[in-house]
């Protein structure tokens, strides 16, 4: 439970640092990546020197740093499903058979275009990350989950009665 609530918080903190680095410092993602690697390398070097001076042996097992084949497959499958679903929606909307879907896609693309003119791409991505973290937090919180379930049940009961 505690681990599930911590994931959105960690993602939000990392996203905030990326947003700060890219939006406010006007740096590129390559600069961010090199800064992170420099900090990690220097930190590991300092810890290595400290442990060597204190005669502490720290076994480093590279196998612990790897992800399982199932995890890699699920990540790729999630990305493939997302791209496939997007492509499918755009294909159906482009045919013009579903007019409601066509209007929804046009409105969404227009809103994204307007947002892109007013805000930088990094800001839009950061807002999306914040909304995603909010969703992950709400999904992992039992209090919020039960409230949302009650809200949806009461909303569907009202629609059924009318």
CORPE-V758099 format. One record per pair of residues at least 12 apart in sequence whose C-alpha atoms are under 7 Angstrom apart, sorted by sequence separation. I is the first residue (numbers start at 1). J is the second residue. If there is no record, write none. Layout:
<<I J> <I J>>
This chain:
<<23 122> <19 122> <19 126> <15 126> <15 129> <12 130> <12 133> <8 133> <8 136> <8 137> <5 137> <5 140> <4 140> <5 141>>
